[in-house]
Amino acid sequence: MMIDSVESKELFLKSIIEALIKVAVIGVMAVWTFQLIKSFLIPVVWGVVLAVAAEPLIAWAAKKQVAGGRWRPCFLSSSSSLCSLFQPSCWFSLRLKLFRL
């Protein structure tokens, strides 16, 4: 009877230790995953903000069929958004090039 009690306590202790190790490994993996994803969160949030802000304009253009069809307003809004993002970076790189000369 005493042996069963000691064996059950050892088995219980082993299962507790195994569960703690599993929880610790999952916690470490969650922290590493967050560290990896953290650098992508700000661009994703800005993408969502810009998509929500531009959606009424695209819907209006598609409804009125400005420039013909739905793909053209989407293409025009996408290309104008890309130009508005790349233009300041190009200007900044040109200014750095001018100051270096």
C-alpha positions, 0 to 999 in steps of 0.5 A: 500500500505504501509503495503504491502511494509513493509510485503515484506521487512520483508519477504525479510529480513527473506529469507536473514537471512534464506539463511545466516544461511544455508550458515553458516551451510554448511560452518561449515560442510565443515570445519568439513569434511575437518578436518576429512579428513585431517588426511587421505590425506597423506596416500592416496597420498602416496598410489597413488604415490606407485600405479603409480610407481609400475604399469609398473612393474606389467604390465610388469610381467603380460605381460611376465606372470612371475610366471604364470598368472596375479594374481601372479605378483600382489600378489608378488608386493603387498606382497613385498610392505607390507614387505617393509613397515612393516620391518622398523617398526618391526626393530624400535620396536625391537630396542626400546625393546632392549633399554628398557631392 
